[in-house]
Amino acid sequence: MPGPRIVEPHATPAAARGPQQCPQPDHAIKRTDSKNDTEHKGSNTSEKSKRLKYAVLGSRAPVLDSAGTATSSSDTSSWQSLQAAVQRLLAAPKSISQTEALPSKPPSGRLAVFASNGLAGDERTGTGIHEAANALGRSYSQVTYDASNPATLQAALMNALAKKPAAVMVSAQPQSQFGTSTISAYAAAHVPLIQGSDAPVTLGDPIYGTPAGAASEERIGKALADWFIVDSKGQGKAIFETYTSAPILGVYRDAFIDEVKLHCPKCGVLVVPVTQSDLEADQLIPKVVNAARANPTYKYVFFDNGEFAEGVLAQLSAAGLSGLTVGGRSIDPYGEAALEAGTEQVWTGQSYYLEGEALVDVALHVVETGKGTSSDDVMPMQLLTRSNVSELDRGQFNLPSNSIEQYETVWHVPIKPCKLTCS
């Protein structure tokens, strides 16, 4: 059994944006105020949320009896489709999403630069970029910045540009923090700035992307929702933590809610917003625990980052809460151990290393063909449970394990097994 999961406030996305509004039908989908767990009815609710607030969920949803059995032939078909989707996503991904080969082998000897915030996920993305640069016979350099200080990001991007690179890559930082003068400098220098793991993104020279962006997060949110519906036999109620300071996670959250709304009229989702301040004050887990205590019929607890869940098992136990199904997005080593022990039940996996390789692929398509590629936008992912968690390596999701070799084929370079991302 894994030991207590300890919250590390620094290991978080550091993008900045205010809370996002969610659909709030009174009987099923609820949003809580960031200061407590009461239903949110603020005057700043978006028009879309207002229209959805009293909507009836999912006219196409399967109708199940108490045993989770569909009650009509059409319901059976819908229910079987959800089950089949979950089964497909439990299988390990075998292929990268890029199938569009470069017209020819790109020249070697050029420089790839990654702007890293120094956090664990970004460092693994940088390792993937480094692995790809090695495969291409290119050099790799990294500049760093403080994720909580946009001025340091802008300085890092200008430092990267001064190195005269072929392309510069950045992940999980809002485009709004780049600065107009920085973007203008890249355009003037004809150096593409490749952006990953962010939304919304406005594409156009010099900004290209976006691997692991909105399209990937939509898929992840939908996949987890399907698992939740199937596992709960169409009866589940979930507490859903959402980190409001990272816009990309709002895409994942909304995809989860929309899928539940579409397919599960008897399900419920209670959204618990948390901020960067909550994280730094070690209040993320207490907010989730308080929501679970105040809503005892909600037996599922989902997080939007595996690292955020570190400490939840001990704190739920201390609060006298048991029998909860725990999981979420982006498995970490603690989540792997918890799945193996059976104390947590489901996490999604998507490779940070592969994101780095995909960022390089976008850069190559921009430089070599004069245009970007959207084929890397939807990254391979997997649902991980106790049944398949043994497929993980070192607690980090790194599948497909031969992704760099598949990209080498697309890039027309010699096939060499991975070293940095597999060692």
ZIKA-V866600 format. One record per backbone hydrogen bond with DSSP energy under -1.0 kcal/mol. CO is the residue of the C=O (numbers start at 0). NH is the residue of the N-H. Records with the same first field share a line. If there is no record, write none. Layout:
CO->NH / NH
This chain:
7->10
9->11
24->27
27->268
29->270
30->39
37->32
41->44
45->49
46->50
47->51
48->52
51->54
57->60
62->70
64->67
68->64
71->75
72->76
73->77
74->78
75->79
76->80
77->81
78->82
79->83
80->84
81->85
82->86
83->87
84->88
85->89
88->382
109->138
110->165
111->140
112->168
113->142
115->144
118->122
119->123
120->124
121->125
122->126
123->127
124->128
125->129
126->130
127->131
128->132
129->133
130->134
131->135
132->137
133->136
136->108
138->111
140->113
142->115
145->148
148->151 / 152
149->153
150->154
151->155
152->156
153->157
154->158
155->159
156->160
157->161
159->162
160->163
166->112
167->193
168->114
169->195
173->176
174->177
178->182
179->183
180->184
181->185
182->186
183->187
184->188
185->190
191->167
192->207
193->169
195->171
203->206
205->192
206->203
207->194
209->212
210->196
212->216
213->217
214->218
215->219
216->220
217->221
218->222
219->223
220->224
221->225
222->226
223->227
224->228
225->229
226->230
227->231
228->233
229->232
231->234
235->267
236->299
237->269
238->301
239->271
241->273
242->245
245->248
246->249
247->251
248->252
249->253
250->254
251->255
252->256
253->257
254->258
255->259
256->260
257->261
258->262
259->263
263->266
267->237
268->29
269->239
270->31
271->241
273->243
274->278
275->279
276->280
277->282
278->281
282->286
283->287
284->288
285->289
286->290
287->291
288->292
289->293
290->294
294->297
298->324
299->238
300->326
301->240
302->328
304->307
305->308
306->309
308->311
310->314
311->315
312->316
313->317
314->318
315->320
316->319
324->300
325->344 / 345
326->302
327->347
329->305
331->335
332->336
333->337
334->338
335->339
336->340
337->342 / 343
345->327
346->383
347->330
348->381
350->354
351->355
352->356
353->357
354->358
355->359
356->360
357->361
358->362
359->363
360->364
361->365
362->366
363->367
364->368 / 370
365->369
373->376
381->348
383->346
384->387 / 388
387->390
388->391
392->395
399->402
401->405
402->406
403->407
404->408
405->409
406->410
407->412
409->101
418->422
